[in-house]
């Protein structure tokens, strides 16, 4: 849909006016429009193409800045892209499972509490950094790993930023857990004096680092890169 046939954002127009310290009358004079036109724009956003250009010129910005900004990335879901991403994810999971089976018993790599700690720490840090809305966006945004046709927008940039920070958060969680586990192991006389206790305990301590790497490098970073790559690709289209 073209900008000339779209509805402007009343909230955006009002906010830009207030940022300039203007009343509706002053905005009307600055834009060369009638007061009634300004009032209608701030009420329902219905404006002609000429009015849009006049408002943009008054605010010294581009017409696109007068439109409402979507809070979610614009994604065109295609079955081909979904299947392609799903198969790629299966290959990654299959490769990891194959290495695990080659490494020994599957039960050796099971640590429910470690995974739970990583998830709780990462998402709690996300709430602190981006608020509850950032948490919700990051959880819902995981579905975009199955979509390749993502249009660049402020919403996609914001989601990419959240995911990049979550990579840091999850490695931070793994580092903290590893330090705590290491301290616990070296504080135990039985673990230090007995190899049959020390090595299994230290192996379990490393599991949380493994989990963090799988989640960060298998899900979070690829999705963040996909969103950032789309932003870069847009510049060359």
C-alpha positions as CSV (number, residue, x, y, z in Angstrom):
1,X,0.0,0.0,0.0
2,X,1.4,3.4,-0.9
3,X,1.9,6.2,1.6
4,X,-0.5,8.5,-0.3
5,X,-3.4,6.1,0.2
6,X,-2.6,5.2,3.8
7,X,-3.9,6.6,7.1
8,X,-1.4,8.5,9.1
9,X,-0.9,7.9,12.8
10,X,-2.8,10.5,14.8
11,X,-0.6,9.7,17.8
12,X,2.6,10.2,15.8
13,X,1.4,13.6,14.4
14,X,0.4,14.8,17.9
15,X,3.7,13.6,19.4
16,X,5.8,15.4,16.8
17,X,3.8,18.5,17.3
18,X,4.3,18.4,21.1
19,X,8.0,17.6,20.6
20,X,8.2,21.0,18.8
21,X,6.2,22.7,21.4
22,X,3.5,23.7,19.0
23,X,-0.2,24.1,19.4
24,X,-2.5,23.0,16.7
25,X,-2.8,26.6,15.5
26,X,1.0,26.9,15.2
27,X,1.3,23.6,13.3
28,X,-1.4,24.8,10.9
29,X,0.6,28.0,10.2
30,X,3.9,26.1,9.9
31,X,2.4,23.6,7.4
32,X,0.3,26.1,5.6
33,X,-2.8,24.1,6.4
34,X,-6.2,24.9,8.0
35,X,-6.7,24.3,11.7
36,X,-9.6,22.0,10.7
37,X,-7.2,19.8,8.7
38,X,-4.8,19.5,11.6
39,X,-7.6,18.6,14.0
40,X,-8.8,15.9,11.5
41,X,-5.3,14.5,11.1
42,X,-4.9,14.2,14.9
43,X,-8.3,12.6,15.2
44,X,-8.4,9.9,12.6
45,X,-5.3,10.3,10.5
46,X,-7.2,10.8,7.2
47,X,-5.2,13.2,5.0
48,X,-4.6,13.8,1.4
49,X,-1.1,13.3,-0.2
50,X,-0.6,17.1,-0.2
51,X,-1.4,17.3,3.5
52,X,1.1,14.5,4.2
53,X,3.8,16.3,2.4
54,X,3.0,19.6,4.1
55,X,3.1,18.0,7.6
56,X,6.4,16.2,6.8
57,X,7.9,19.5,5.6
58,X,6.7,21.3,8.8
59,X,8.3,18.6,11.0
60,X,11.4,18.4,8.8
61,X,11.1,14.7,8.4
62,X,10.1,12.2,5.7
63,X,6.4,11.3,5.1
64,X,7.0,7.7,6.2
65,X,7.7,8.9,9.7
66,X,4.1,10.1,10.0
67,X,2.7,6.6,9.7
68,X,2.1,4.2,12.5
69,X,5.1,1.9,13.2
70,X,4.2,-1.7,13.6
71,X,5.2,-3.3,16.8
72,X,5.8,-6.7,15.1
73,X,8.1,-7.6,12.2
74,X,6.3,-7.8,8.9
75,X,6.6,-11.5,7.9
76,X,5.3,-13.1,4.7
77,X,4.8,-16.7,5.7
78,X,5.5,-19.1,2.9
79,X,5.2,-22.9,3.1
80,X,8.5,-23.3,1.2
81,X,10.4,-21.1,3.6
82,X,8.8,-22.8,6.6
83,X,9.7,-26.3,5.4
84,X,13.2,-25.1,4.4
85,X,13.9,-23.7,7.9
86,X,12.3,-26.7,9.6
87,X,14.5,-29.2,7.7
88,X,17.6,-27.1,8.5
89,X,16.6,-27.2,12.2
90,X,16.1,-31.0,12.0
91,X,19.6,-31.4,10.5
92,X,21.2,-29.3,13.3
93,X,19.3,-31.3,16.0
94,X,20.2,-34.5,14.3
95,X,23.9,-33.6,14.1
96,X,23.9,-32.7,17.8
97,X,22.1,-36.0,18.7
98,X,24.5,-38.0,16.7
99,X,27.5,-36.5,18.5
100,X,25.8,-37.1,21.8
101,X,25.2,-40.8,21.0
102,X,28.8,-41.1,19.9
103,X,29.9,-39.6,23.1
104,X,28.2,-42.1,25.3
105,X,24.9,-42.8,27.0
106,X,22.2,-40.3,26.3
107,X,21.4,-40.1,30.0
108,X,24.9,-38.6,30.6
109,X,23.8,-35.4,28.8
110,X,20.5,-34.9,30.6
111,X,20.2,-32.1,33.1
112,X,16.7,-30.7,33.5
113,X,17.6,-28.2,36.2
114,X,20.5,-26.8,34.2
115,X,18.2,-26.1,31.2
116,X,15.6,-24.6,33.6
117,X,18.2,-22.3,35.2
118,X,19.4,-21.1,31.8
119,X,15.8,-20.3,30.6
120,X,14.8,-18.5,33.8
121,X,18.0,-16.5,34.0
122,X,17.9,-15.5,30.3
123,X,14.2,-14.4,30.4
124,X,14.5,-12.7,33.7
125,X,17.4,-10.7,32.4
126,X,15.3,-9.9,29.3
127,X,12.5,-8.5,31.5
128,X,15.0,-6.3,33.4
129,X,16.6,-5.0,30.2
130,X,13.5,-4.7,27.9
131,X,10.5,-5.0,30.1
132,X,7.7,-7.6,29.9
133,X,6.8,-6.5,26.4
134,X,10.4,-7.4,25.3
135,X,10.0,-10.8,26.9
136,X,6.8,-11.5,25.1
137,X,8.3,-10.3,21.8
138,X,11.3,-12.6,22.2
139,X,9.2,-15.6,23.0
140,X,6.8,-15.0,20.1
141,X,9.8,-14.1,17.9
142,X,11.2,-17.6,18.1
143,X,8.5,-18.6,15.5
144,X,10.3,-16.4,12.9
145,X,13.1,-18.9,12.7
146,X,10.8,-20.7,10.3
147,X,10.3,-17.6,8.0
148,X,12.9,-16.2,5.6
149,X,10.8,-13.5,4.0
150,X,11.0,-10.9,6.8
151,X,10.7,-7.2,5.8
152,X,13.2,-4.8,7.5
153,X,11.4,-2.5,10.0
154,X,12.1,-1.0,13.4
155,X,10.2,-3.9,14.9
156,X,12.6,-6.4,13.3
157,X,15.6,-4.3,14.5
158,X,14.3,-4.3,18.0
159,X,13.7,-8.1,18.0
160,X,17.2,-8.6,16.6
161,X,18.7,-6.5,19.5
162,X,16.8,-8.5,22.1
163,X,18.1,-11.8,20.7
164,X,21.6,-10.5,20.6
165,X,21.4,-9.6,24.2
166,X,19.9,-12.9,25.1
167,X,22.9,-14.6,23.6
168,X,25.0,-12.7,26.2
169,X,22.5,-13.4,29.0
170,X,22.5,-17.2,28.4
171,X,26.3,-17.4,28.3
172,X,26.4,-15.3,31.4
173,X,24.0,-17.7,33.1
174,X,26.2,-20.6,32.0
175,X,29.3,-18.9,33.3
176,X,27.7,-18.2,36.7
177,X,26.4,-21.8,37.0
178,X,29.8,-23.2,36.0
179,X,31.6,-21.1,38.7
180,X,29.1,-22.2,41.4
181,X,29.5,-25.8,40.4
182,X,33.3,-25.6,40.3
183,X,33.3,-24.1,43.8
184,X,31.0,-26.8,45.0
185,X,33.2,-29.5,43.6
186,X,36.5,-28.2,44.9
187,X,34.9,-27.6,48.3
188,X,34.0,-31.3,48.6
189,X,36.8,-33.4,50.0
190,X,35.3,-36.6,48.6
191,X,35.2,-35.1,45.1
192,X,38.8,-33.9,45.3
193,X,40.2,-37.2,46.7
194,X,38.2,-39.6,44.6
195,X,38.5,-39.6,40.8
196,X,35.4,-41.6,40.4
197,X,33.5,-38.8,42.0
198,X,35.5,-35.8,40.7
199,X,35.3,-36.5,37.0
200,X,31.6,-37.3,36.7
201,X,30.8,-34.2,38.9
202,X,33.0,-32.0,36.7
203,X,31.4,-33.5,33.5
204,X,27.9,-32.6,34.8
205,X,29.2,-29.1,35.6
206,X,30.1,-28.7,31.9
207,X,26.7,-29.6,30.7
208,X,25.2,-26.2,31.3
209,X,27.9,-24.7,29.1
210,X,27.0,-27.1,26.4
211,X,23.3,-26.3,26.7
212,X,24.0,-22.6,26.6
213,X,26.1,-23.1,23.4
214,X,23.3,-25.2,21.7
215,X,20.6,-22.7,22.5
216,X,22.6,-19.6,21.7
217,X,24.3,-20.8,18.5
218,X,21.5,-23.1,17.3
219,X,18.6,-20.8,17.8
220,X,19.2,-17.3,19.2
221,X,22.1,-16.2,17.1
222,X,20.9,-17.6,13.8
223,X,17.5,-15.9,14.2
224,X,19.2,-12.6,15.2
225,X,21.5,-12.9,12.2
226,X,18.5,-13.6,9.9
227,X,16.8,-10.4,11.1
228,X,20.0,-8.3,10.8
229,X,20.8,-9.8,7.4
230,X,17.4,-8.8,6.1
231,X,18.1,-5.2,7.3
232,X,21.5,-5.2,5.4
233,X,19.9,-6.8,2.3
234,X,17.3,-4.1,2.1
235,X,20.0,-1.5,1.4
236,X,21.1,-3.3,-1.7
237,X,17.6,-4.0,-3.1
